[in-house]
Amino acid sequence: MASSIALSEQIALPSRIAARLIVAGRWFFGLALLGLGAEHFVFREFVTGRAPAWPAGLPGGPVWVYGWGIAVMLVGVAVLAGRAARGAALGLGVLVFVWAFLRDIPVVAADSLIGGSWTSAGKALVFFGGSLAVAATFPPLQRATPGGWRRFANADALFLRLARYCLGSFLILAGMQHFKFLAFVVTLIPARFPGNPVLWTQFAGVLLLVFGIGLLFARTAELAALLTGLMIFSWFWIVHLPRVRTSVSDGIAVFEALAFSGIAFVIAGALVQRNRRAAGLPW
């Protein structure tokens, strides 16, 4: 009995932290969507999920780009306000999967192994899984919703598992690319940063690999997601924010970093709560 009480007291703090992680993650994700949605109008191209360009010769490109920008911003508002957020996040995930990830597959197949186009596909995958994870943290859809859609929309365990696998796979890819494209990644390290930039790049690559692998396994997923969120959020400030005006890609990457750190925090918090429920503990 005493040991059970001690265990409950031990994990009371993680429970409180879990709720805060979910709230912070939603805010990061929602704000990032507002920024990415606005960038559809600034850059006049598909930003969220790095979808391939509109097919040449096919009319209606600008309308679709701007329409997607508005949709992304509306999802951001829904997530921040907590109104219709589950359905909005799910819709975004499906849209990114179909319009970005699936269309990236032929491009990836034509590229070299873990080439640059793999990054775009990986980011689309993270937005897909991350949108599902964010959706899973909002109240389930009620019986007024058609049964088939309701069963899919409330599949929280599946959503969290997919989010872990999507984010983990992308981190492993990014970790390997840190070594393949070492000369380029080194240029992202701020000149004012202390130490050898090559060593920092290699260290970051190792962390990406370790945390990515950790996300794939249930025992280590909570800690890996938390550390991933902290790591990417630190890069948001150290690497991406100072480079926001360097190029179009850098302008997009700053909001991607905010979104990905938010997704990692949501996954960490949701896993803690889910594991506590499974153990019959208050959450």
C-alpha positions as CSV (number, residue, x, y, z in Angstrom):
1,M,0.0,0.0,0.0
2,A,2.8,2.4,1.0
3,S,4.7,1.6,-2.2
4,S,1.5,2.4,-4.3
5,I,1.1,5.7,-2.5
6,A,4.8,6.5,-3.1
7,L,4.4,5.7,-6.8
8,S,1.3,7.8,-7.1
9,E,3.1,10.8,-5.5
10,Q,6.1,10.2,-7.8
11,I,4.1,10.6,-11.0
12,A,1.8,13.4,-9.8
13,L,4.3,16.0,-11.1
14,P,4.5,14.4,-14.6
15,S,0.7,14.5,-14.7
16,R,0.6,18.2,-14.1
17,I,3.4,18.8,-16.5
18,A,1.6,16.6,-19.1
19,A,-1.4,18.9,-19.1
20,R,0.8,22.0,-19.5
21,L,2.8,20.3,-22.3
22,I,-0.4,19.7,-24.3
23,V,-1.6,23.3,-23.8
24,A,1.8,24.7,-24.8
25,G,2.0,22.3,-27.8
26,R,-1.4,23.3,-29.1
27,W,-0.4,27.0,-28.9
28,F,2.8,26.4,-30.7
29,F,1.0,24.4,-33.4
30,G,-1.8,26.9,-33.7
31,L,0.4,29.9,-33.9
32,A,2.7,28.1,-36.4
33,L,-0.4,27.4,-38.6
34,L,-1.3,31.1,-38.6
35,G,2.2,32.0,-39.8
36,L,2.3,29.2,-42.4
37,G,-1.1,30.1,-43.7
38,A,-0.1,33.7,-44.1
39,E,3.0,32.7,-45.9
40,H,0.9,31.1,-48.7
41,F,0.0,34.7,-49.6
42,V,3.5,36.1,-49.1
43,F,5.4,33.4,-51.1
44,R,2.5,32.4,-53.4
45,E,3.4,28.7,-53.1
46,F,2.3,25.7,-51.1
47,V,4.0,26.1,-47.7
48,T,2.3,23.8,-45.2
49,G,3.8,20.3,-45.7
50,R,6.1,21.6,-48.6
51,A,3.8,20.3,-51.3
52,P,5.2,20.2,-54.8
53,A,4.4,23.1,-57.1
54,W,1.1,23.4,-58.9
55,P,1.2,21.3,-62.1
56,A,2.4,23.4,-65.0
57,G,-0.3,24.3,-67.5
58,L,-3.1,23.5,-65.1
59,P,-5.2,26.7,-64.3
60,G,-6.4,27.7,-60.9
61,G,-3.0,27.5,-59.1
62,P,-3.2,30.8,-57.2
63,V,-6.8,30.2,-56.1
64,W,-5.8,26.8,-54.7
65,V,-2.7,28.2,-53.0
66,Y,-4.6,31.1,-51.4
67,G,-7.5,28.8,-50.5
68,W,-5.2,26.4,-48.7
69,G,-3.6,29.4,-46.9
70,I,-7.0,30.5,-45.6
71,A,-7.8,26.9,-44.6
72,V,-4.5,26.5,-42.7
73,M,-5.1,29.7,-40.8
74,L,-8.7,28.7,-39.9
75,V,-7.3,25.4,-38.5
76,G,-4.8,27.4,-36.4
77,V,-7.7,29.6,-35.1
78,A,-9.7,26.5,-34.2
79,V,-6.8,24.9,-32.4
80,L,-6.1,28.0,-30.4
81,A,-9.8,28.6,-29.6
82,G,-10.5,25.0,-28.9
83,R,-13.7,25.1,-31.0
84,A,-14.3,22.4,-33.7
85,A,-10.5,21.7,-33.2
86,R,-10.6,17.9,-33.5
87,G,-12.3,18.0,-36.9
88,A,-10.2,20.9,-38.2
89,A,-7.0,19.2,-37.2
90,L,-8.0,15.9,-38.8
91,G,-9.0,17.7,-41.9
92,L,-5.6,19.4,-42.1
93,G,-3.8,16.1,-41.6
94,V,-5.8,14.4,-44.4
95,L,-5.2,17.4,-46.7
96,V,-1.5,17.5,-46.2
97,F,-1.2,13.7,-46.6
98,V,-3.0,13.7,-49.9
99,W,-1.8,16.9,-51.4
100,A,1.7,17.0,-50.1
101,F,3.0,13.6,-49.0
102,L,1.5,11.5,-51.7
103,R,2.5,13.9,-54.4
104,D,6.1,14.0,-53.0
105,I,6.5,10.2,-53.4
106,P,7.3,10.3,-57.2
107,V,9.8,13.2,-56.5
108,V,11.5,11.2,-53.7
109,A,11.7,8.1,-55.9
110,A,13.5,10.1,-58.6
111,D,16.0,11.6,-56.1
112,S,19.1,10.2,-54.6
113,L,19.0,8.2,-51.3
114,I,18.0,10.6,-48.5
115,G,18.3,13.5,-50.9
116,G,16.9,17.0,-50.4
117,S,13.3,16.1,-51.6
118,W,13.1,13.5,-48.8
119,T,13.1,16.4,-46.3
120,S,9.9,17.9,-47.9
121,A,8.2,14.5,-47.8
122,G,9.3,14.0,-44.2
123,K,7.9,17.3,-43.1
124,A,4.6,16.5,-44.8
125,L,4.5,13.3,-42.8
126,V,5.2,15.1,-39.6
127,F,2.3,17.5,-40.3
128,F,0.0,14.6,-41.1
129,G,0.9,12.7,-37.9
130,G,1.1,15.8,-35.8
131,S,-2.3,17.0,-36.8
132,L,-3.7,13.7,-35.7
133,A,-2.0,13.9,-32.4
134,V,-3.3,17.4,-31.8
135,A,-6.8,16.2,-32.7
136,A,-6.5,13.4,-30.2
137,T,-6.1,15.9,-27.3
138,F,-9.5,17.5,-27.9
139,P,-12.9,16.1,-26.7
140,P,-14.2,13.2,-28.9
141,L,-16.9,13.7,-31.4
142,Q,-20.4,12.9,-30.1
143,R,-23.1,10.6,-31.5
144,A,-24.6,13.4,-33.6
145,T,-21.7,12.7,-35.9
146,P,-22.1,9.9,-38.5
147,G,-20.9,6.6,-37.1
148,G,-18.1,5.8,-39.6
149,W,-16.5,9.3,-39.4
150,R,-17.0,9.3,-35.6
151,R,-15.1,6.0,-35.2
152,F,-12.2,7.3,-37.3
153,A,-12.1,10.7,-35.7
154,N,-12.0,9.3,-32.2
155,A,-9.3,6.7,-32.7
156,D,-6.9,8.5,-30.3
157,A,-4.6,5.5,-29.7
158,L,-4.1,5.1,-33.4
159,F,-3.5,8.8,-33.9
160,L,-0.8,9.0,-31.2
161,R,1.0,5.9,-32.6
162,L,1.0,7.3,-36.1
163,A,2.3,10.7,-34.8
164,R,5.1,8.9,-33.0
165,Y,6.1,7.0,-36.1
166,C,5.8,10.0,-38.4
167,L,7.9,12.3,-36.2
168,G,10.4,9.5,-35.3
169,S,10.9,8.6,-38.9
170,F,11.5,12.2,-39.9
171,L,14.0,12.7,-37.0
172,I,16.0,9.6,-38.2
173,L,16.0,11.0,-41.7
174,A,17.1,14.4,-40.6
175,G,19.8,12.9,-38.4
176,M,21.3,11.0,-41.3
177,Q,21.1,14.1,-43.5
178,H,23.1,16.0,-41.0
179,F,26.0,13.8,-41.8
180,K,25.3,13.5,-45.6
181,F,25.0,17.2,-46.0
182,L,27.4,18.2,-43.2
183,A,28.9,21.1,-45.2
184,F,25.5,22.7,-45.7
185,V,24.2,22.1,-42.1
186,V,27.3,23.7,-40.7
187,T,26.4,27.0,-42.3
188,L,23.2,27.0,-40.2
189,I,25.1,27.2,-37.0
190,P,25.3,30.9,-35.9
191,A,28.8,32.4,-36.1
192,R,28.4,33.7,-32.5
193,F,27.8,30.2,-31.2
194,P,30.7,28.9,-29.2
195,G,32.7,25.8,-30.1
196,N,33.3,24.0,-33.4
197,P,30.3,24.1,-35.7
198,V,31.1,20.8,-37.2
199,L,31.0,19.1,-33.8
200,W,27.7,20.9,-33.0
201,T,26.3,19.6,-36.3
202,Q,27.4,16.1,-35.7
203,F,26.1,16.2,-32.1
204,A,22.7,17.5,-33.4
205,G,22.6,14.6,-35.9
206,V,23.2,12.1,-33.2
207,L,20.5,13.6,-31.0
208,L,18.0,13.4,-33.9
209,L,18.8,9.8,-34.5
210,V,18.6,8.9,-30.8
211,F,15.3,10.7,-30.2
212,G,13.8,9.5,-33.5
213,I,14.6,5.9,-32.5
214,G,13.2,6.5,-29.0
215,L,9.9,7.7,-30.4
216,L,9.4,4.4,-32.2
217,F,9.3,2.4,-29.0
218,A,6.5,2.7,-26.4
219,R,8.9,2.5,-23.4
220,T,11.0,5.5,-24.5
221,A,8.5,7.5,-26.5
222,E,7.4,9.8,-23.6
223,L,10.9,10.9,-22.8
224,A,12.0,11.0,-26.5
225,A,9.0,13.3,-27.4
226,L,9.7,15.6,-24.5
227,L,13.4,16.0,-25.3
228,T,12.6,16.4,-29.0
229,G,10.2,19.3,-28.2
230,L,12.8,21.0,-26.1
231,M,15.6,20.5,-28.7
232,I,13.6,21.8,-31.6
233,F,12.2,24.7,-29.6
234,S,15.8,25.7,-28.7
235,W,16.6,25.5,-32.4
236,F,13.6,27.8,-33.1
237,W,15.4,30.5,-31.2
238,I,19.1,29.7,-31.9
239,V,19.0,28.7,-35.6
240,H,15.7,29.5,-37.3
241,L,14.6,32.8,-35.9
242,P,17.8,34.7,-36.8
243,R,17.6,33.3,-40.4
244,V,13.9,34.0,-41.0
245,R,14.7,36.6,-43.7
246,T,17.6,34.7,-45.3
247,S,15.5,32.9,-47.9
248,V,12.0,31.6,-48.6
249,S,12.9,28.2,-47.2
250,D,14.2,29.8,-44.0
251,G,11.1,31.8,-43.7
252,I,9.0,28.7,-43.8
253,A,11.4,26.7,-41.5
254,V,10.9,29.0,-38.6
255,F,7.2,28.2,-38.4
256,E,7.9,24.5,-39.1
257,A,10.2,24.4,-36.1
258,L,7.6,25.9,-33.9
259,A,5.0,23.5,-35.1
260,F,7.2,20.5,-34.8
261,S,8.2,21.4,-31.2
262,G,4.5,21.8,-30.4
263,I,3.7,18.4,-31.9
264,A,6.4,16.8,-29.8
265,F,5.1,18.4,-26.6
266,V,1.6,17.3,-27.5
267,I,2.7,13.7,-28.1
268,A,4.7,13.7,-24.8
269,G,1.8,15.0,-22.7
270,A,-0.8,12.8,-24.4
271,L,1.3,9.7,-23.8
272,V,1.8,10.5,-20.1
273,Q,-2.0,10.9,-19.7
274,R,-2.8,7.8,-21.7
275,N,-0.3,5.6,-19.8
276,R,-1.6,6.9,-16.4
277,R,-5.2,6.0,-17.5
278,A,-4.0,2.5,-18.5
279,A,-2.4,2.1,-15.1
280,G,-5.6,3.1,-13.3
281,L,-4.0,6.3,-11.9
282,P,-5.6,9.7,-11.8
283,W,-4.6,12.0,-14.7
